[in-house]
Amino acid sequence: MSNELLLKILDLASIMTYAEVGKHLSDKFELSKFSIWKVIQNTVIETYYDREINRGNLKVHVQIDEKFINLHAPKKRDDKCKNKRKKRYYTLTIFAGEQYIGHKGKKKLLNKTLISSASLSSLKEKLNYLLLSRYHVSPFEEIFISGDFATYIQNFGEDIYCQSVYVPDKFHVFKAIKDTLPELFVDSYSLNQEEFQKYLIKETIHLKNDEMAKVRTIIRKNPKIFAPYLDPEYLGCSQEFQNSHVYAPRFGKHANRFNPDTVEKIIIS
């Protein structure tokens, strides 16, 4: 196969099934599903970034989430997933700065890099490499790490070489409170008031809501957990949006099972 054909296979494999790739390569011929799989299997990926990140004084944000992907007979069952054939796949976006474009003011993340992995340790290695080599973050510089209430996200900064602050995704925080106390007015300012936090805990302590329990836990651990909401440098978290636009088209649209060794190749390509 020519290099041009191989690149086309890798590109199409990131958005459609192997069988569909084989049918869309050319009007003159088709390749089997096995042939496409073989190309992916034999491909060695070397990540190359064609430009430096010139972020100036913009604060670096790291946002993290996860997806569950159907895999061929994994050896272990994921603790959070009852389906034995599904495995957790971590997704992460690095960015610095934002821009609103168009008459509707659609937000665009600037200086963005997407990485992902089925291995949490591998994801952290990739992040450390990019923060140092591409974003030029010093060991004494502070970055924001955002996501839901998952423990691994809260503790993610422990293995990052620079300073970091965990910021819970505002959407999850506000939703947990509104689902529990729908009549209560809440905003970023009230969340940072000690009396409001005490009232919130008192009014929800006996209610059965797992997400609200997580909100109470993070408040008890760190009453200043919501301080970044008032920091103009903090630009929020949109990793679920990234998942739906980048990863879902490939792994959510088709009810296929993937080989664990080829998943990351498909994402990178």
Backbone as a ProteinNet text record, in pm:
[ID]
protein_1_A
[PRIMARY]
MSNELLLKILDLASIMTYAEVGKHLSDKFELSKFSIWKVIQNTVIETYYDREINRGNLKVHVQIDEKFINLHAPKKRDDKCKNKRKKRYYTLTIFAGEQYIGHKGKKKLLNKTLISSASLSSLKEKLNYLLLSRYHVSPFEEIFISGDFATYIQNFGEDIYCQSVYVPDKFHVFKAIKDTLPELFVDSYSLNQEEFQKYLIKETIHLKNDEMAKVRTIIRKNPKIFAPYLDPEYLGCSQEFQNSHVYAPRFGKHANRFNPDTVEKIIIS
[TERTIARY]
83.1	0	87.1	39	112.2	95.6	185.8	175.7	47.4	8	-114.1	-236.2	-240.5	-351.7	-351	-233.6	-222.8	-271.8	-233.9	-277.2	-428	-483	-627.9	-701.5	-647	-706.4	-706.2	-593.4	-582	-677.6	-692.2	-781.1	-926.9	-969.3	-1108.2	-1140.6	-1041.7	-1064.9	-1097.6	-1065.7	-1094.9	-1239.6	-1315.5	-1453.9	-1554	-1508.2	-1602	-1548	-1632.5	-1593.4	-1494	-1423.2	-1326.3	-1394.6	-1513.7	-1586	-1621.2	-1662.5	-1697.3	-1573.1	-1461.1	-1335.9	-1301.5	-1312	-1278.4	-1362.2	-1484.3	-1574.6	-1557.5	-1500	-1489.8	-1351.3	-1261	-1125	-1116.6	-1194.2	-1184.7	-1311.5	-1337.9	-1448.9	-1411.3	-1282	-1233.2	-1212.1	-1195.4	-1170.7	-1218.1	-1229.5	-1264.3	-1163	-1145.9	-1061.6	-1146.9	-1107.4	-1184	-1163.7	-1254.7	-1244.9	-1113.5	-1073	-948.5	-827.7	-830.2	-718.1	-700.7	-813.9	-807.9	-753.5	-802.3	-753.8	-603.9	-556.2	-414.4	-329.7	-379.3	-307.3	-294.7	-406.3	-404.2	-309.1	-317.7	-235.4	-86.7	-47.1	94.3	147.6	61.1	102	171.3	284.7	356.7	333.1	281.8	247.1	358.2	403.1	495.1	429.7	396.6	327	420.8	374.2	454.2	365.6	410.8	336.2	407.7	334.1	397.5	413.7	372.6	390.3	405.2	473.2	489.2	364.7	342.5	233.3	286.9	242.7	282.7	165.6	156.1	40.5	61.1	180.9	207	186.2	99.7	71	-60.2	-117.3	-244.7	-228.7	-322.4	-320.2	-352.1	-275.9	-298.6	-409.3	-505.1	-615.3	-603.2	-630.2	-635.5	-772.5	-848.1	-980.3	-987.1	-1048.3	-1041.9	-1180.8	-1203	-1327.4	-1297.2	-1400.4	-1380.5	-1496.3	-1469	-1571.6	-1556.1	-1660.1	-1651.5	-1666.2	-1567.8	-1560.5	-1574	-1649.6	-1662	-1530.4	-1474.3	-1348.4	-1363.6	-1275.8	-1276.6	-1225	-1311.9	-1279	-1168.2	-1188.6	-1086.7	-1073.5	-955.3	-928.4	-996.3	-1010.1	-1066.8	-1189.7	-1279.6	-1397.5	-1369	-1406.8	-1388	-1481.5	-1432.2	-1510.2	-1638.3	-1633.9	-1749.7	-1845.2	-1810.6	-1890.2	-1932.3	-2061.3	-2113.2	-2091.3	-2079.2	-2057.4	-1912.3	-1887.7	-1752.3	-1674.1	-1743.9	-1675.4	-1643.4	-1670.6	-1641.1	-1524	-1445.3	-1329.6	-1329	-1284.1	-1278.4	-1164.5	-1195	-1096.2	-1091.8	-973.8	-958.2	-934.2	-1000.5	-982	-941.4	-854.3	-799.1	-774.4	-804.5	-778.7	-694.7	-590.4	-509.5	-542.3	-562	-581.5	-537	-517.9	-481.6	-547.9	-648.2	-720.1	-845.3	-933.8	-1056.9	-1093.9	-1179.6	-1222.6	-1367.2	-1445.3	-1584.9	-1596.4	-1652.9	-1659.3	-1803.4	-1830	-1962.2	-2063.1	-2178.5	-2279.7	-2346	-2333.7	-2390.1	-2289.6	-2170	-2069.5	-2025	-2003.1	-1958	-1816.2	-1795.5	-1664.7	-1568	-1447.9	-1341.3	-1223.9	-1174.7	-1058.3	-932.1	-843.3	-719.1	-603.1	-504.1	-384	-422.3	-510.8	-569.9	-492.6	-477.1	-418.6	-505.3	-544.4	-623.1	-536.7	-543	-474.9	-571.3	-543.2	-630.3	-552.8	-605	-539.2	-629.3	-611.9	-681.1	-606.7	-486	-402.4	-388.2	-422.4	-412.4	-266.7	-176.2	-34.2	20.7	-22.2	20.6	-31.5	-155.8	-214.6	-134.6	-92.5	-14.4	124.1	182.3	312.1	300.8	197	174.6	153.7	74.8	47.2	174.1	252.1	376.4	469.1	476.6	562.2	514.7	384.3	329.9	338.3	311.1	320.5	461.7	559.7	698.9	749.1	724.3	785.8	706.1	575	493.4	436.2	399.7	339.9	441.4	557.6	667.1	622.6	554.6	509.3	623.8	657.5	766.5	717	809	769.5	695.5	716.3	654.7	527.6	492.7	371.8	250.2	137.1	13.2	-81.1	-140.1	-238.2	-369.9	-479.8	-609.9	-634.6	-683.2	-725.8	-874.2	-956.8	-1101.6	-1162.8	-1276.7	-1351.1	-1461	-1521.7	-1627.9	-1568.9	-1646.8	-1603.7	-1519.5	-1483	-1406.6	-1278.3	-1247.2	-1129.9	-1001.1	-992	-868.2	-847.1	-955.1	-940.8	-898.1	-959.2	-921.5	-774.3	-723.3	-584.4	-487.9	-536.1	-455.2	-329.1	-340	-227	-111.2	-132	-24.9	90	61.2	164.6	207.4	167.4	207.6	322.7	424.4	547.1	531.6	428.2	409.7	302.8	273.1	169	30.9	-69.8	-202.4	-311.8	-428	-545.8	-661.6	-723.1	-840.1	-963.6	-1037.7	-1160.2	-1274.2	-1374.4	-1485	-1564.1	-1604.8	-1681.4	-1807.2	-1823.7	-1934.7	-2070.7	-2081	-2207.3	-2251.5	-2159.1	-2192.6	-2228.7	-2158.7	-2186.2	-2325	-2353.2	-2481.8	-2597	-2578.1	-2684.6	-2716.2	-2612.2	-2632.4	-2713.5	-2682.2	-2753.2	-2896.6	-2916.7	-3050.6	-3140.1	-3082.7	-3161.2	-3207.4	-3130	-3162.5	-3248.3	-3210.8	-3283.2	-3319.8	-3423.4	-3457	-3495.4	-3542.2	-3584.2	-3470.1	-3357.3	-3245.5	-3169	-3147.2	-3065.7	-2918.5	-2844.1	-2701.9	-2623.6	-2512.9	-2421.2	-2279	-2183.2	-2042.2	-2007.5	-2073.5	-2044.1	-2098.2	-2222.8	-2280.8	-2206.3	-2159.9	-2086.4	-1958.6	-1907.6	-1783.9	-1807.7	-1933.8	-1966.5	-1975.8	-1907.8	-1904.7	-2044.1	-2126.9	-2261.4	-2346.8	-2330.3	-2406.7	-2365.6	-2236.5	-2187.6	-2243.4	-2246.6	-2301.5	-2449.7	-2522	-2665	-2687	-2605.1	-2616.2	-2597.4	-2497.6	-2470.7	-2584.9	-2631.6	-2738.7	-2867.1	-2901.9	-3028.3	-3027	-2908.9	-2902.8	-2846.8	-2803.6	-2733.1	-2817.4	-2951.4	-3038.4	-3106.6	-3073.9	-3135.4	-3050.3	-3116.1	-3045.1	-3015.7	-2895	-2849.3	-2697.7	-2651.1	-2508	-2422.3	-2469.3	-2391.1	-2381.9	-2492.2	-2490.2	-2398.2	-2392.9	-2301.3	-2157.3	-2127.9	-1992.4	-1961.1	-2062.9	-2043.8	-2012.7	-2088.2	-2061.7	-1920.4	-1877.7	-1744.1	-1633.7	-1644	-1537.4	-1536.8	-1655.1	-1661	-1592.1	-1618.5	-1556.1	-1404.4	-1360.2	-1216.6	-1147.3	-1216.8	-1155.7	-1265.2	-1295.5	-1400.4	-1373.6	-1248.7	-1214.8	-1212.2	-1274.2	-1271.1	-1331	-1426.4	-1495	-1433.8	-1325	-1262.1	-1227	-1179.7	-1148.4	-1267.7	-1391.2	-1509.2	-1511.8	-1446.5	-1442.5	-1314.2	-1228.1	-1100.2	-1119.3	-1095.8	-1114.2	-1023.8	-916.7	-827.4	-884.2	-980.8	-1039.2	-1149	-1134.6	-1223	-1322.6	-1334.9	-1436.1	-1389.4	-1485.5	-1456.6	-1559.3	-1511.2	-1600.9	-1558.8	-1504.9	-1453.6	-1563.8	-1683	-1793.1	-1829.3	-1816.9	-1838.7	-1732.7	-1607.9	-1500.7	-1527.7	-1573.3	-1604.8	-1711	-1815.9	-1927.5	-1890.9	-1793.6	-1757.7	-1635.1	-1550.1	-1426.7	-1432.5	-1473.8	-1467.2	-1598	-1711.1	-1839.4	-1864.9	-1828.8	-1854.7	-1791.1	-1679.2	-1613	-1652.8	-1660.1	-1682	-1824.9	-1904.2	-2041.8	-2142	-2106.1	-2198.8	-2214.8	-2107	-2108.1	-2097.7	-2184.3	-2184.9	-2082.9	-1956.9	-1850.1	-1764.9	-1684.3	-1586.9	-1447.8	-1362.4	-1230.6	-1122.3	-1012.2	-895	-824.8	-794.3	-730.9	-602.3	-528.3	-400.9	-417	-537	-556	-637.3	-700.1	-786.1	-712.2	-596.3	-523.7	-469.3	-439.4	-395.1	-505.2	-628.2	-740.8	-762.4	-754.4	-773.5	-665.1	-540.3	-430	-438	-474.1	-477.4	-589.2
-119.4	0	125.2	227.7	353.5	426.7	519.2	598.6	681.1	727.6	807	725.2	600	513	479.2	455.6	425.3	542.4	662.8	781.1	799.7	768.5	781.2	681.2	559.7	457.5	502.7	554	600.6	715.6	804.6	919.3	874.5	787.9	742.2	653	577.6	486.3	559.8	688.7	766.3	812.7	797.1	845	739.9	623.6	521.2	382	281.4	143.6	95	-14.6	-70.7	-112.5	-172	-215.5	-96.7	14.2	134.1	196.3	193.5	246.1	174.6	41.2	-37.7	-3.6	42.3	75.5	219.5	305.7	448.2	489.7	395.7	431.2	471.6	404.6	429.9	381.2	439.9	394.5	270.9	240.4	130.9	-0.5	7.5	-115.6	-99.9	-212.9	-217	-303.6	-275.2	-358.6	-419.3	-535.4	-604.4	-540.1	-572	-525.7	-571.4	-695.2	-749.3	-671.1	-632.5	-557.2	-422.6	-357.1	-227.5	-246.5	-351.1	-378.6	-404.2	-475.1	-508.8	-382.7	-287.6	-161.4	-89.1	-81.7	-16.7	-89.3	-222.1	-304.5	-284	-267.5	-257.8	-114.7	-19.7	121	158.9	223.6	277.7	427.6	476.4	617	694.4	800.9	894.3	1032	1081.8	1209.5	1325.1	1410	1525.6	1649.1	1755.5	1880.1	1982.4	2037.4	2120.5	2266.5	2302.6	2442	2453.2	2556.2	2584	2656.9	2647.7	2720	2851.1	2961.3	3093.1	3152	3113.4	3151.3	3279.8	3334.1	3455.2	3431.8	3513.9	3500.3	3426.7	3366.7	3297.4	3174.2	3154.9	3042.9	2912	2809.9	2678.9	2605.3	2551.7	2472.9	2328.8	2236.2	2094	2043.1	1987.6	1934.6	1787	1707.9	1562.2	1501	1396.6	1320.5	1176.9	1100	960.9	913.5	808.7	739	590.2	514.7	369.6	312.2	231.7	179.8	28.7	-23.4	-168.5	-226	-319.1	-381.2	-532.7	-595.8	-740.7	-804.8	-871.4	-955.8	-901.6	-789	-741.7	-838.5	-843.5	-939.4	-900.6	-769.8	-725.3	-638.9	-641	-557.4	-423.8	-316.2	-183.9	-166.9	-109.8	-96.7	-16.1	83.3	169.5	117.1	10.3	-36.5	-181.6	-208.1	-342.5	-430.9	-369.3	-445.2	-490.1	-620.2	-672.4	-642.4	-609.6	-584.7	-436.9	-354.6	-212.9	-173.3	-80.8	-33.2	118.7	173.1	318.7	373.8	479.2	546.3	693.4	740.8	875.9	976.7	1089.8	1196.4	1325.1	1402.1	1521.4	1630.1	1752.3	1868	1970.3	2016.1	2126.7	2249.6	2363.5	2486.6	2606.2	2717.1	2842.5	2956.2	3016.9	3125.6	3077.5	3172.3	3143.5	3261.5	3232.8	3337	3310.8	3417.2	3403.9	3448.4	3362	3388.9	3381.4	3452.5	3449.5	3536	3558	3644.6	3579.8	3446.9	3376.7	3365.7	3412.8	3411.2	3271.8	3185.6	3049.2	3052.3	2979.4	2982.8	2885.1	2934.1	2851.3	2851.4	2732.4	2721.6	2746.7	2827	2861.2	2774.1	2759	2680.9	2542.2	2476.6	2350.6	2228.4	2131.9	2001.7	1894.4	1792.3	1681.8	1557.6	1491.8	1363.8	1267.7	1138.7	1039.2	910.1	823	694.9	605.7	475.3	379	362.9	417.5	407.5	544.1	553	679.8	724.2	631.3	665.7	716.4	654.8	700.3	840	867.1	999.5	1106.2	1074.8	1170	1193	1088.7	1102.7	1194.8	1174.3	1259.5	1404.8	1424	1559.7	1628.3	1561.1	1620.9	1660.3	1572.5	1600.9	1726.7	1737.2	1850.4	1980.3	1974.3	2094.9	2151.1	2062.1	2105.3	2147.9	2065.1	2087.2	2180	2179.3	2258.1	2384.7	2377.3	2493.1	2566.5	2505.8	2567.6	2613.1	2522.9	2550	2521	2617	2598.6	2518.3	2456.9	2378.3	2460	2591.7	2677.3	2744.6	2719.2	2778.7	2697.1	2765.5	2698.9	2683.4	2565.7	2540.4	2497.2	2507.9	2461.2	2320.6	2231.5	2098.4	2085	2066.3	2064.2	1933.3	1901.9	1782.3	1758.5	1641.1	1610.1	1574.9	1503.9	1476.9	1350.4	1286.3	1161.1	1181.2	1084.7	1094.8	1107.8	1033.1	1038.7	1177.4	1251.1	1387.3	1481.1	1463.9	1547.4	1529.7	1407.6	1377.8	1383	1420.9	1416.2	1500.8	1613.4	1704.4	1651.1	1544.1	1488.9	1433.7	1392.4	1336.1	1431.6	1556.7	1658.1	1739	1766.2	1825.6	1970.1	2040.1	2180.6	2192	2313.5	2337.4	2328.3	2285.2	2272.8	2296	2337.3	2357.8	2281.7	2191.9	2120.1	2209.4	2221.2	2300.5	2211.6	2183.4	2098.9	2167.6	2090.9	2142.6	2211.5	2338.3	2418.1	2356.6	2298.6	2238.3	2129.8	2042.9	1934.3	1986.6	2088.7	2146.3	2209.2	2294	2363.9	2266	2165.3	2067.7	1987.9	1947.4	1871.1	1952.1	2080.9	2167	2189.9	2219.4	2247.9	2124.9	2007.7	1884.6	1855.3	1902.7	1878.1	1988.9	2113	2229.7	2321.5	2285.8	2360.3	2506.5	2541.6	2679.2	2767.9	2707	2782.8	2857.7	2986.5	3064.5	3039.7	3006.7	2979.2	3039.4	3101.3	3152.1	3137.4	3182	3165.9	3241.5	3354.1	3434.6	3366.5	3318.7	3254.9	3127	3053.9	2930	2955.2	3075.3	3108.7	3172.6	3176.6	3231.1	3119	3136.2	3033.4	2999.8	3101.5	3077.7	3001	3031.8	2961.5	2814.9	2788.9	2651	2572.1	2633.9	2566.9	2538	2634.2	2616.3	2503.2	2499.8	2398.2	2257.8	2244.5	2114	2075.3	2169.5	2142.2	2098.5	2165.8	2139.4	2012.6	1961.7	1844.7	1719.6	1730.3	1621.2	1494.4	1511.4	1394.6	1353.6	1419.7	1388.7	1289	1200.8	1099.2	1151.6	1195.5	1243.3	1225.4	1130.5	1097.3	1215	1289.2	1402.2	1512.8	1536.7	1639.4	1597.4	1469.1	1418.8	1447.9	1439.2	1469	1618.2	1702.6	1846.5	1875.7	1813.2	1833.9	1788.8	1677.8	1624.4	1719.9	1775.6	1865.2	1996.8	2038.9	2160.2	2135.9	2020.2	1988.1	1976.3	1917.8	1900.3	2034.2	2123.9	2252.7	2357.6	2437	2540	2643.5	2651.4	2747.7	2682.7	2565.9	2488.7	2565	2656	2728	2865.2	2899.2	3030.1	3059.2	2960.1	2988.8	3037.1	3008.2	3055.8	3208	3271.8	3418.3	3474.1	3385.9	3425.6	3447.6	3568.9	3594.6	3510.4	3452.7	3369	3228.5	3190.2	3057.5	3061.2	2978.1	2984.1	2868.3	2792.4	2687.6	2554.7	2461.2	2325.2	2282.8	2227.5	2184.9	2049.5	1961.9	1835.6	1743.8	1749.8	1668.7	1711.6	1839.8	1890	1833.9	1831.3	1774.9	1626.5	1554.9	1413.3	1393	1473.7	1454.7	1490.9	1580.4	1623.4	1552	1498.3	1435.2	1283.4	1233.8	1090	1016.2	1078.6	1011.7	972.6	1055.6	1015.6	882	847.8	721.4	608	636.5	529.2	521.2	623.9	620.1	590.6	619.8	606	461.5	384.5	248.3	148.1	48.9	-53.8	-162.3	-124.1	-218.1	-246.1	-351.1	-381.3	-357.9	-299.2	-259.4	-339.6	-357.9	-418.1	-312.1	-342.6	-242.4	-183.8	-264	-217.6	-116.9	-111	-21.9	102.9	107	220.2	351.4	358	485.3	526.1	429.1	461.5	528.9	480.8	539.7	682.8	705.9	840.2	935.1	894.1	981	1011.9	913.9	936.5	1030.5
0	0	0	-65.4	-69.1	63.6	91.5	213.7	215.6	97.9	86.9	128.7	84.5	119.6	268	324.6	466.4	552.3	512.5	586.8	578.3	462.2	445	533	542.3	628.4	774.2	820.6	958.8	987.1	890.2	906.6	914.7	823.4	821.8	941.3	988.3	1100.7	1229.9	1234.6	1354.8	1359.9	1249	1246.5	1200.5	1153.6	1107.5	1134.3	1117.5	1145.5	1041	1073.4	980.4	849.9	860.6	741.6	651.6	712.4	635.4	572.8	645.3	589.9	460.6	461.9	344.3	222.8	246.3	136.2	86.4	168	132.2	84.1	70.5	29	-117.1	-201.7	-345.7	-415.7	-532.3	-616.2	-695.4	-698.6	-783	-706.5	-575.3	-500.1	-355.7	-287.8	-146	-72.1	56.4	141.4	251.9	294.4	397.4	533.8	623.8	761.3	824.9	795.1	849.2	797.3	669	610.6	680.3	711.4	779.9	921.2	988.3	1123.1	1121.6	1020	1010	994.8	917.1	900.1	1034.3	1107.9	1239.5	1334.2	1333.5	1422.5	1397.2	1272.2	1235.7	1236	1267.2	1264.9	1394.9	1383	1498.6	1503.3	1615	1627.7	1698.4	1636.4	1699.6	1698	1816.2	1824.2	1789.6	1699.7	1658.5	1659.9	1727	1731.5	1644.4	1549.8	1447.5	1488.2	1608	1648.2	1798.9	1839.8	1981.6	2033.2	2162.5	2225.8	2280.1	2224.4	2272.2	2351.7	2477.2	2558.7	2637.4	2634.8	2711.2	2859.3	2921.4	3064	3091.1	2987.5	3004.2	3093.2	3182.6	3277	3204.7	3237.1	3176.5	3251.5	3175.7	3230.8	3183.3	3272	3238.5	3281	3188.5	3222.9	3185.1	3272.4	3261.1	3272.1	3195.4	3204	3160.6	3134.9	3094.8	3007.6	2933.8	2855.8	2882.6	2854.2	2863.3	2723.9	2684.2	2548.3	2548.6	2454.3	2438.8	2388.4	2463.5	2425.2	2417	2341.3	2329.3	2457.4	2529.2	2644.5	2733.6	2800.2	2895.1	3010.7	3069.4	3176.5	3306.8	3328.9	3455.4	3430.2	3526.7	3517.5	3582.1	3515.6	3572.2	3692	3799.4	3921.6	3902	3812.7	3793.6	3687.7	3622.4	3510.1	3530.6	3528	3548.8	3426.6	3310.2	3187.9	3181.3	3181.4	3185.5	3058.8	2951.2	2824.9	2803.5	2899.9	2885.9	2975	2922.7	2997.7	2998.5	3109.2	3122.3	3038.2	2963.5	2879.4	2920.5	2960.1	3013.3	2900	2908.3	2809.3	2880.9	2818.3	2882.7	2778.7	2816.6	2730.4	2805.7	2740.1	2792.5	2709.1	2774.2	2697.7	2780.3	2711.6	2777.8	2701.4	2761.5	2697.1	2625.9	2597.1	2524.9	2436	2339.1	2245.4	2207	2200.9	2158.8	2013.9	1931	1787.9	1738.1	1629.7	1569.1	1642.6	1579.9	1639.7	1761	1772.8	1888.5	2003.2	1980.6	2086.2	2125.9	2028	2056.9	2112	2221.8	2287.3	2222.5	2197.6	2141.8	2239.3	2273	2360.2	2279.7	2333.4	2263.8	2313.7	2227.2	2262.2	2315	2241.7	2290.1	2242.9	2333.1	2301.3	2365.5	2289.2	2341.8	2352.3	2466	2484	2553.4	2542.6	2604.7	2622.4	2708.2	2731.8	2816.2	2800.4	2886.5	3018.1	3024.8	3144.7	3209.4	3336.6	3408	3421.1	3444.5	3456.6	3323.5	3213.1	3080.8	3051.7	3093.2	3072.2	3146.2	3267.4	3346.4	3285.4	3231.6	3165	3043.5	2964.9	2847.7	2889.2	2994.1	3040.9	3088.5	3170.1	3219.2	3104.6	3005.9	2890.3	2817.2	2794.4	2719.6	2799	2927.4	3010.2	3008	3010	3013.5	2875.9	2773.3	2642.7	2551.4	2566.1	2472.5	2534.6	2662.9	2729.4	2817.5	2836.4	2912	3051.6	3120.8	3257.4	3353.5	3436.6	3532.4	3652.6	3727.7	3845.8	3950.9	3951.2	4052.2	4001.8	3876.5	3820.2	3859.5	3875.2	3915.7	3797.2	3784.2	3679.6	3744.6	3669	3715.3	3661.3	3747.3	3705.6	3737	3635.2	3653.4	3607.1	3664.4	3627	3728	3721.8	3817.1	3953.3	4035.4	4173	4187.1	4078	4084.1	4164.8	4249.1	4335.1	4254.1	4143.6	4064.9	4004.1	3978.4	3926.5	4038.8	4155.9	4270.3	4306.8	4289.7	4327.2	4209.4	4092.8	3971.7	3983.4	4051.3	4062.7	4143.9	4219.5	4302.6	4218.9	4096.5	4009.7	3898.2	3908.7	3811.2	3870.6	3790.5	3843.7	3887.2	3835.4	3872.5	3981.2	4023.5	4122.3	4054.8	4127.7	4067.9	4170.7	4121.5	4205.2	4141.6	4219.1	4169.4	4181.5	4071.1	4069.5	4019.9	4104.1	4059	3947.9	3849.8	3737.4	3790.4	3756.3	3807.7	3771.7	3654.5	3611.9	3710.1	3750.1	3841.5	3980.2	4024.8	4156.7	4160.3	4063.5	4060.5	4040.6	3957.8	3932.7	4058.6	4131.3	4254.9	4355.2	4367	4462.3	4417.2	4289.7	4237.8	4242	4217.8	4224.2	4366.6	4463.6	4604.5	4663.6	4634.6	4686.4	4569.6	4493.6	4371.4	4394	4513.3	4540.1	4589.9	4616.4	4673.7	4564.5	4587.2	4493.1	4523	4420.8	4439.9	4323.7	4355.2	4254.1	4307.1	4228.5	4266.1	4394.1	4415.5	4534.6	4660.8	4655.4	4773.3	4809.4	4709.8	4735.9	4814.9	4807.1	4877.2	5013.6	5057.5	5188.4	5291.8	5404	5507.5	5558.1	5580.8	5633.1	5532.2	5406	5303.3	5297.9	5308.8	5307	5425.5	5543.2	5661.5	5643.1	5587.5	5561.7	5461.4	5357.2	5253.3	5311.9	5395	5457.3	5551.2	5630.5	5726.1	5657.1	5547.4	5479	5394.4	5363.6	5274.4	5341	5465.8	5531.7	5541.7	5552.4	5568.3	5437.6	5329.7	5200.3	5124.1	5050.1	4973.5	4833.2	4815.5	4684.9	4681.5	4603.4	4601.3	4556.5	4455.2	4405.4	4509.2	4580.8	4684.4	4798.7	4826.6	4929.8	4891.4	4763.6	4715.8	4730.9	4708.8	4727.7	4874.1	4964.7	5108.5	5144.3	5086.3	5117.3	5075.2	4953.6	4907.5	4985.3	5032.3	5115	5248.5	5308	5436.9	5422.6	5312.8	5291	5266.3	5196.3	5161.3	5142.4	5245.3	5235.6	5125.6	5079.3	4974.3	4835.9	4825.5	4701.4	4583	4610.6	4503.3	4474.1	4541.1	4521.6	4376.4	4298.2	4157.1	4075.7	4120.2	4048.1	4041.2	4137.8	4143.2	4083.2	4037.9	3979.3	3829.1	3779.5	3636.1	3546.6	3603.7	3524.5	3501.8	3586.3	3570.6	3464.4	3361.2	3244.8	3237	3344	3347.6	3292.1	3282.3	3237.3	3132.9	3021.9	2914	2858.1	2943.5	2892.9	2842.1	2899.9	2848.7	2705.8	2677.7	2541.9	2447.4	2492.1	2409.8	2382.3	2483.9	2466.2	2359.2	2365.5	2273.1	2129.9	2112.3	1976.7	1919.8	2007.2	1959.6	1970.3	2086.4	2110.7	2080.4	2111.3	2090.3	1945.2	1845.4	1706.4	1668.9	1733.3	1698.6	1791.1	1921.3	2017.2	2070.3	2046.2	2092.8	1983.6	1859.7	1748.2	1704.4	1709.2	1658.3	1772.9	1769.5	1874.7	1843.4	1835.8	1804.2	1926.2	1915.2	2019.1	1962.6	2044.9	1999	2069.1	1998.9	2058.8	2143.7	2270.8	2357.7	2300.1	2220.8	2166.1	2052.1	1993.6	1879.4	1911.7	2029.1	2063.2	2057.8	2121.6	2127.3	1989.5	1905.1	1769.8	1690.5	1708.1	1638.3	1683.9	1816.2	1870.4	1817.4	1824.4	1783.4	1634.6	1555	1411.2	1371
[MASK]
+++++++++++++++++++++++++++++++++++++++++++++++++++++++++++++++++++++++++++++++++++++++++++++++++++++++++++++++++++++++++++++++++++++++++++++++++++++++++++++++++++++++++++++++++++++++++++++++++++++++++++++++++++++++++++++++++++++++++++++++++++++++++++++++++++++++++++++

